[in-house]
Amino acid sequence: MLHLNSLRIATVGFALAVAATAAPLVSSAADRLLTDKDLKKVSGKVSDWYEAIAEGKGKMEAEADIREELGKLNGKNRKLKGTTLLASPEDLGAMIYLSNKFDRKQPKRGAGKVMERTVDNGARGTVEYALWSPAKYKAKSGPYPLIITLPEEGENPKAHISNRWVSGALRESTIIASPKMPGDSGKWSELEGLTAVMLTLRNVSEIYAIDFDRVFIGGRQLGGEAALAIANMFPSRFAGAFCWAGDAGDGIPVENLKHLPVLISGGGSKATAFEERAKEAGVEGVTLVASGGEDAIIEWMSALKRNSYPTSFSLIPGATFPTNAYWLQVPRLPDVAGVRVDVEVNREQNTITLTGAGLTEVTLYLSDAIVDMSKPVVVIANGKRYEDQFERSFRVFLDMLYAGKVDPGRVFVASKQYYLPDLSGGGESDG
């Protein structure tokens, strides 16, 4: 990583990092089974499926067309002999990315300047945000990193982007969005603020060719504190979270951020306490810098990419969010005090160990990026042993795609709910 003493060096470094990772698809050809040509064929069928859902007719026929195209590929592609496309998260991710047809959504205006956009929020009205896209933005040149940046209290989102994010190298290579937060700053880390952030993310990702593995969230002062709180609620959505000239909130469970790097620039005593809590919990990804503005953030981002399939992580649920982390889902509970789940994967033994407290069930979402699904998978849940031979399901994949549970960098083809015995009083265990 580069030193923090030079804006010019840091920004050039970021631009080079982006150039090195940018590609027409989200994974390299070496990691995939299908050629770009074949992927475009099947992704076109997925696009038709999306359109059928939007129009409210022809969904089953469109799904049958996808299956037919996959059957053709299975018959002619040598790399698929003895396996299936469903065993390749890289191919499925690239297929999702291409199905969005970003090249046909090329915005007709706004490139190279800060625009103001509005997103419909149903009965609750609209969500407003400001957006910067590179002057030479072309979907075929993507995917592009995305920064979701929250302004200071009282700061206009358009002015925030215009005045705070001025690096030429960053602006040439990165999409930047800043949501308008609620007038009541006490709601920035609650549902209203969360909605503003996540609707902004969804709207930008529907229009622009973003890199789902390089989405960052952060902000200045109170905006930075809120960004860290929101990152805690959706740790698997982001590659990193930063707080700029602000502090860390008291109530964020550091355990949820084990695989989400955090940068706090110019923070105070709360930032120091946050770092100390993280280290005590074995979370090593918190970085504090005494001072530093845009250049420090740019350098920090340059080395980061989302970890979509960690093999060891924890989830401490919240009253509203989070209810999931990476490939684990827990039910929404009326009381989350003391609730926790720890997950550990042994890929050599094809084993998943779950240790939970305060809840009786969890749901796992799986793919070959997590375990070898061609073999039996052993799940040990609070000592209770389960052994399952999972079928890679195209139906499960499509259902999760429709529900927004997968994206180009995070794919699942199987799921199962597991019972967690209560061991607080020396209860059931075997294995």
Secondary structure as a PSIPRED ss2 file (coil, helix, strand):
# PSIPRED VFORMAT (PSIPRED V4.0)

   1 M C   1.000  0.000  0.000
   2 L C   1.000  0.000  0.000
   3 H C   1.000  0.000  0.000
   4 L C   1.000  0.000  0.000
   5 N C   1.000  0.000  0.000
   6 S C   1.000  0.000  0.000
   7 L H   0.000  1.000  0.000
   8 R H   0.000  1.000  0.000
   9 I H   0.000  1.000  0.000
  10 A H   0.000  1.000  0.000
  11 T H   0.000  1.000  0.000
  12 V H   0.000  1.000  0.000
  13 G H   0.000  1.000  0.000
  14 F H   0.000  1.000  0.000
  15 A H   0.000  1.000  0.000
  16 L H   0.000  1.000  0.000
  17 A H   0.000  1.000  0.000
  18 V H   0.000  1.000  0.000
  19 A H   0.000  1.000  0.000
  20 A H   0.000  1.000  0.000
  21 T H   0.000  1.000  0.000
  22 A C   1.000  0.000  0.000
  23 A C   1.000  0.000  0.000
  24 P C   1.000  0.000  0.000
  25 L C   1.000  0.000  0.000
  26 V C   1.000  0.000  0.000
  27 S C   1.000  0.000  0.000
  28 S C   1.000  0.000  0.000
  29 A H   0.000  1.000  0.000
  30 A H   0.000  1.000  0.000
  31 D H   0.000  1.000  0.000
  32 R C   1.000  0.000  0.000
  33 L C   1.000  0.000  0.000
  34 L C   1.000  0.000  0.000
  35 T C   1.000  0.000  0.000
  36 D H   0.000  1.000  0.000
  37 K H   0.000  1.000  0.000
  38 D H   0.000  1.000  0.000
  39 L H   0.000  1.000  0.000
  40 K H   0.000  1.000  0.000
  41 K H   0.000  1.000  0.000
  42 V H   0.000  1.000  0.000
  43 S H   0.000  1.000  0.000
  44 G H   0.000  1.000  0.000
  45 K H   0.000  1.000  0.000
  46 V H   0.000  1.000  0.000
  47 S H   0.000  1.000  0.000
  48 D H   0.000  1.000  0.000
  49 W H   0.000  1.000  0.000
  50 Y H   0.000  1.000  0.000
  51 E H   0.000  1.000  0.000
  52 A H   0.000  1.000  0.000
  53 I H   0.000  1.000  0.000
  54 A H   0.000  1.000  0.000
  55 E H   0.000  1.000  0.000
  56 G C   1.000  0.000  0.000
  57 K C   1.000  0.000  0.000
  58 G C   1.000  0.000  0.000
  59 K H   0.000  1.000  0.000
  60 M H   0.000  1.000  0.000
  61 E H   0.000  1.000  0.000
  62 A H   0.000  1.000  0.000
  63 E H   0.000  1.000  0.000
  64 A H   0.000  1.000  0.000
  65 D H   0.000  1.000  0.000
  66 I H   0.000  1.000  0.000
  67 R H   0.000  1.000  0.000
  68 E H   0.000  1.000  0.000
  69 E H   0.000  1.000  0.000
  70 L H   0.000  1.000  0.000
  71 G H   0.000  1.000  0.000
  72 K H   0.000  1.000  0.000
  73 L H   0.000  1.000  0.000
  74 N H   0.000  1.000  0.000
  75 G H   0.000  1.000  0.000
  76 K H   0.000  1.000  0.000
  77 N C   1.000  0.000  0.000
  78 R H   0.000  1.000  0.000
  79 K H   0.000  1.000  0.000
  80 L H   0.000  1.000  0.000
  81 K C   1.000  0.000  0.000
  82 G C   1.000  0.000  0.000
  83 T C   1.000  0.000  0.000
  84 T C   1.000  0.000  0.000
  85 L H   0.000  1.000  0.000
  86 L H   0.000  1.000  0.000
  87 A H   0.000  1.000  0.000
  88 S C   1.000  0.000  0.000
  89 P H   0.000  1.000  0.000
  90 E H   0.000  1.000  0.000
  91 D H   0.000  1.000  0.000
  92 L H   0.000  1.000  0.000
  93 G H   0.000  1.000  0.000
  94 A H   0.000  1.000  0.000
  95 M H   0.000  1.000  0.000
  96 I H   0.000  1.000  0.000
  97 Y H   0.000  1.000  0.000
  98 L H   0.000  1.000  0.000
  99 S H   0.000  1.000  0.000
 100 N C   1.000  0.000  0.000
 101 K C   1.000  0.000  0.000
 102 F H   0.000  1.000  0.000
 103 D H   0.000  1.000  0.000
 104 R H   0.000  1.000  0.000
 105 K H   0.000  1.000  0.000
 106 Q C   1.000  0.000  0.000
 107 P C   1.000  0.000  0.000
 108 K C   1.000  0.000  0.000
 109 R C   1.000  0.000  0.000
 110 G C   1.000  0.000  0.000
 111 A C   1.000  0.000  0.000
 112 G C   1.000  0.000  0.000
 113 K C   1.000  0.000  0.000
 114 V E   0.000  0.000  1.000
 115 M E   0.000  0.000  1.000
 116 E E   0.000  0.000  1.000
 117 R E   0.000  0.000  1.000
 118 T E   0.000  0.000  1.000
 119 V E   0.000  0.000  1.000
 120 D E   0.000  0.000  1.000
 121 N C   1.000  0.000  0.000
 122 G H   0.000  1.000  0.000
 123 A H   0.000  1.000  0.000
 124 R H   0.000  1.000  0.000
 125 G C   1.000  0.000  0.000
 126 T E   0.000  0.000  1.000
 127 V E   0.000  0.000  1.000
 128 E E   0.000  0.000  1.000
 129 Y E   0.000  0.000  1.000
 130 A E   0.000  0.000  1.000
 131 L E   0.000  0.000  1.000
 132 W E   0.000  0.000  1.000
 133 S C   1.000  0.000  0.000
 134 P C   1.000  0.000  0.000
 135 A C   1.000  0.000  0.000
 136 K C   1.000  0.000  0.000
 137 Y C   1.000  0.000  0.000
 138 K C   1.000  0.000  0.000
 139 A H   0.000  1.000  0.000
 140 K H   0.000  1.000  0.000
 141 S H   0.000  1.000  0.000
 142 G C   1.000  0.000  0.000
 143 P C   1.000  0.000  0.000
 144 Y E   0.000  0.000  1.000
 145 P E   0.000  0.000  1.000
 146 L E   0.000  0.000  1.000
 147 I E   0.000  0.000  1.000
 148 I E   0.000  0.000  1.000
 149 T E   0.000  0.000  1.000
 150 L E   0.000  0.000  1.000
 151 P C   1.000  0.000  0.000
 152 E C   1.000  0.000  0.000
 153 E C   1.000  0.000  0.000
 154 G C   1.000  0.000  0.000
 155 E C   1.000  0.000  0.000
 156 N C   1.000  0.000  0.000
 157 P H   0.000  1.000  0.000
 158 K H   0.000  1.000  0.000
 159 A H   0.000  1.000  0.000
 160 H H   0.000  1.000  0.000
 161 I H   0.000  1.000  0.000
 162 S H   0.000  1.000  0.000
 163 N H   0.000  1.000  0.000
 164 R H   0.000  1.000  0.000
 165 W C   1.000  0.000  0.000
 166 V C   1.000  0.000  0.000
 167 S C   1.000  0.000  0.000
 168 G H   0.000  1.000  0.000
 169 A H   0.000  1.000  0.000
 170 L H   0.000  1.000  0.000
 171 R H   0.000  1.000  0.000
 172 E H   0.000  1.000  0.000
 173 S H   0.000  1.000  0.000
 174 T C   1.000  0.000  0.000
 175 I E   0.000  0.000  1.000
 176 I E   0.000  0.000  1.000
 177 A E   0.000  0.000  1.000
 178 S E   0.000  0.000  1.000
 179 P E   0.000  0.000  1.000
 180 K C   1.000  0.000  0.000
 181 M C   1.000  0.000  0.000
 182 P C   1.000  0.000  0.000
 183 G C   1.000  0.000  0.000
 184 D C   1.000  0.000  0.000
 185 S H   0.000  1.000  0.000
 186 G H   0.000  1.000  0.000
 187 K H   0.000  1.000  0.000
 188 W C   1.000  0.000  0.000
 189 S C   1.000  0.000  0.000
 190 E C   1.000  0.000  0.000
 191 L H   0.000  1.000  0.000
 192 E H   0.000  1.000  0.000
 193 G H   0.000  1.000  0.000
 194 L H   0.000  1.000  0.000
 195 T H   0.000  1.000  0.000
 196 A H   0.000  1.000  0.000
 197 V H   0.000  1.000  0.000
 198 M H   0.000  1.000  0.000
 199 L H   0.000  1.000  0.000
 200 T H   0.000  1.000  0.000
 201 L H   0.000  1.000  0.000
 202 R H   0.000  1.000  0.000
 203 N H   0.000  1.000  0.000
 204 V H   0.000  1.000  0.000
 205 S H   0.000  1.000  0.000
 206 E H   0.000  1.000  0.000
 207 I H   0.000  1.000  0.000
 208 Y C   1.000  0.000  0.000
 209 A C   1.000  0.000  0.000
 210 I E   0.000  0.000  1.000
 211 D E   0.000  0.000  1.000
 212 F E   0.000  0.000  1.000
 213 D E   0.000  0.000  1.000
 214 R E   0.000  0.000  1.000
 215 V E   0.000  0.000  1.000
 216 F E   0.000  0.000  1.000
 217 I E   0.000  0.000  1.000
 218 G E   0.000  0.000  1.000
 219 G E   0.000  0.000  1.000
 220 R E   0.000  0.000  1.000
 221 Q C   1.000  0.000  0.000
 222 L H   0.000  1.000  0.000
 223 G H   0.000  1.000  0.000
 224 G H   0.000  1.000  0.000
 225 E H   0.000  1.000  0.000
 226 A H   0.000  1.000  0.000
 227 A H   0.000  1.000  0.000
 228 L H   0.000  1.000  0.000
 229 A H   0.000  1.000  0.000
 230 I H   0.000  1.000  0.000
 231 A H   0.000  1.000  0.000
 232 N H   0.000  1.000  0.000
 233 M H   0.000  1.000  0.000
 234 F C   1.000  0.000  0.000
 235 P H   0.000  1.000  0.000
 236 S H   0.000  1.000  0.000
 237 R H   0.000  1.000  0.000
 238 F C   1.000  0.000  0.000
 239 A C   1.000  0.000  0.000
 240 G E   0.000  0.000  1.000
 241 A E   0.000  0.000  1.000
 242 F E   0.000  0.000  1.000
 243 C E   0.000  0.000  1.000
 244 W E   0.000  0.000  1.000
 245 A C   1.000  0.000  0.000
 246 G C   1.000  0.000  0.000
 247 D C   1.000  0.000  0.000
 248 A C   1.000  0.000  0.000
 249 G C   1.000  0.000  0.000
 250 D C   1.000  0.000  0.000
 251 G C   1.000  0.000  0.000
 252 I C   1.000  0.000  0.000
 253 P C   1.000  0.000  0.000
 254 V H   0.000  1.000  0.000
 255 E H   0.000  1.000  0.000
 256 N H   0.000  1.000  0.000
 257 L H   0.000  1.000  0.000
 258 K C   1.000  0.000  0.000
 259 H C   1.000  0.000  0.000
 260 L C   1.000  0.000  0.000
 261 P C   1.000  0.000  0.000
 262 V E   0.000  0.000  1.000
 263 L E   0.000  0.000  1.000
 264 I E   0.000  0.000  1.000
 265 S E   0.000  0.000  1.000
 266 G C   1.000  0.000  0.000
 267 G C   1.000  0.000  0.000
 268 G C   1.000  0.000  0.000
 269 S H   0.000  1.000  0.000
 270 K H   0.000  1.000  0.000
 271 A H   0.000  1.000  0.000
 272 T H   0.000  1.000  0.000
 273 A H   0.000  1.000  0.000
 274 F H   0.000  1.000  0.000
 275 E H   0.000  1.000  0.000
 276 E H   0.000  1.000  0.000
 277 R H   0.000  1.000  0.000
 278 A H   0.000  1.000  0.000
 279 K H   0.000  1.000  0.000
 280 E H   0.000  1.000  0.000
 281 A C   1.000  0.000  0.000
 282 G C   1.000  0.000  0.000
 283 V C   1.000  0.000  0.000
 284 E C   1.000  0.000  0.000
 285 G C   1.000  0.000  0.000
 286 V E   0.000  0.000  1.000
 287 T E   0.000  0.000  1.000
 288 L E   0.000  0.000  1.000
 289 V E   0.000  0.000  1.000
 290 A C   1.000  0.000  0.000
 291 S C   1.000  0.000  0.000
 292 G C   1.000  0.000  0.000
 293 G C   1.000  0.000  0.000
 294 E H   0.000  1.000  0.000
 295 D H   0.000  1.000  0.000
 296 A H   0.000  1.000  0.000
 297 I H   0.000  1.000  0.000
 298 I H   0.000  1.000  0.000
 299 E H   0.000  1.000  0.000
 300 W H   0.000  1.000  0.000
 301 M H   0.000  1.000  0.000
 302 S H   0.000  1.000  0.000
 303 A C   1.000  0.000  0.000
 304 L C   1.000  0.000  0.000
 305 K C   1.000  0.000  0.000
 306 R C   1.000  0.000  0.000
 307 N C   1.000  0.000  0.000
 308 S C   1.000  0.000  0.000
 309 Y C   1.000  0.000  0.000
 310 P C   1.000  0.000  0.000
 311 T C   1.000  0.000  0.000
 312 S E   0.000  0.000  1.000
 313 F E   0.000  0.000  1.000
 314 S E   0.000  0.000  1.000
 315 L E   0.000  0.000  1.000
 316 I C   1.000  0.000  0.000
 317 P C   1.000  0.000  0.000
 318 G C   1.000  0.000  0.000
 319 A C   1.000  0.000  0.000
 320 T C   1.000  0.000  0.000
 321 F C   1.000  0.000  0.000
 322 P C   1.000  0.000  0.000
 323 T C   1.000  0.000  0.000
 324 N E   0.000  0.000  1.000
 325 A E   0.000  0.000  1.000
 326 Y C   1.000  0.000  0.000
 327 W C   1.000  0.000  0.000
 328 L E   0.000  0.000  1.000
 329 Q E   0.000  0.000  1.000
 330 V C   1.000  0.000  0.000
 331 P C   1.000  0.000  0.000
 332 R C   1.000  0.000  0.000
 333 L C   1.000  0.000  0.000
 334 P C   1.000  0.000  0.000
 335 D C   1.000  0.000  0.000
 336 V C   1.000  0.000  0.000
 337 A C   1.000  0.000  0.000
 338 G C   1.000  0.000  0.000
 339 V C   1.000  0.000  0.000
 340 R E   0.000  0.000  1.000
 341 V E   0.000  0.000  1.000
 342 D E   0.000  0.000  1.000
 343 V E   0.000  0.000  1.000
 344 E E   0.000  0.000  1.000
 345 V E   0.000  0.000  1.000
 346 N E   0.000  0.000  1.000
 347 R C   1.000  0.000  0.000
 348 E C   1.000  0.000  0.000
 349 Q C   1.000  0.000  0.000
 350 N C   1.000  0.000  0.000
 351 T E   0.000  0.000  1.000
 352 I E   0.000  0.000  1.000
 353 T E   0.000  0.000  1.000
 354 L E   0.000  0.000  1.000
 355 T E   0.000  0.000  1.000
 356 G E   0.000  0.000  1.000
 357 A E   0.000  0.000  1.000
 358 G C   1.000  0.000  0.000
 359 L C   1.000  0.000  0.000
 360 T C   1.000  0.000  0.000
 361 E E   0.000  0.000  1.000
 362 V E   0.000  0.000  1.000
 363 T E   0.000  0.000  1.000
 364 L E   0.000  0.000  1.000
 365 Y E   0.000  0.000  1.000
 366 L E   0.000  0.000  1.000
 367 S C   1.000  0.000  0.000
 368 D C   1.000  0.000  0.000
 369 A C   1.000  0.000  0.000
 370 I C   1.000  0.000  0.000
 371 V C   1.000  0.000  0.000
 372 D C   1.000  0.000  0.000
 373 M C   1.000  0.000  0.000
 374 S C   1.000  0.000  0.000
 375 K C   1.000  0.000  0.000
 376 P C   1.000  0.000  0.000
 377 V E   0.000  0.000  1.000
 378 V E   0.000  0.000  1.000
 379 V E   0.000  0.000  1.000
 380 I E   0.000  0.000  1.000
 381 A E   0.000  0.000  1.000
 382 N C   1.000  0.000  0.000
 383 G C   1.000  0.000  0.000
 384 K E   0.000  0.000  1.000
 385 R E   0.000  0.000  1.000
 386 Y E   0.000  0.000  1.000
 387 E E   0.000  0.000  1.000
 388 D E   0.000  0.000  1.000
 389 Q C   1.000  0.000  0.000
 390 F C   1.000  0.000  0.000
 391 E C   1.000  0.000  0.000
 392 R C   1.000  0.000  0.000
 393 S C   1.000  0.000  0.000
 394 F H   0.000  1.000  0.000
 395 R H   0.000  1.000  0.000
 396 V H   0.000  1.000  0.000
 397 F H   0.000  1.000  0.000
 398 L H   0.000  1.000  0.000
 399 D H   0.000  1.000  0.000
 400 M H   0.000  1.000  0.000
 401 L H   0.000  1.000  0.000
 402 Y H   0.000  1.000  0.000
 403 A H   0.000  1.000  0.000
 404 G C   1.000  0.000  0.000
 405 K C   1.000  0.000  0.000
 406 V C   1.000  0.000  0.000
 407 D E   0.000  0.000  1.000
 408 P C   1.000  0.000  0.000
 409 G C   1.000  0.000  0.000
 410 R E   0.000  0.000  1.000
 411 V C   1.000  0.000  0.000
 412 F C   1.000  0.000  0.000
 413 V C   1.000  0.000  0.000
 414 A E   0.000  0.000  1.000
 415 S E   0.000  0.000  1.000
 416 K E   0.000  0.000  1.000
 417 Q E   0.000  0.000  1.000
 418 Y E   0.000  0.000  1.000
 419 Y E   0.000  0.000  1.000
 420 L C   1.000  0.000  0.000
 421 P C   1.000  0.000  0.000
 422 D C   1.000  0.000  0.000
 423 L C   1.000  0.000  0.000
 424 S C   1.000  0.000  0.000
 425 G C   1.000  0.000  0.000
 426 G C   1.000  0.000  0.000
 427 G C   1.000  0.000  0.000
 428 E C   1.000  0.000  0.000
 429 S C   1.000  0.000  0.000
 430 D C   1.000  0.000  0.000
 431 G C   1.000  0.000  0.000
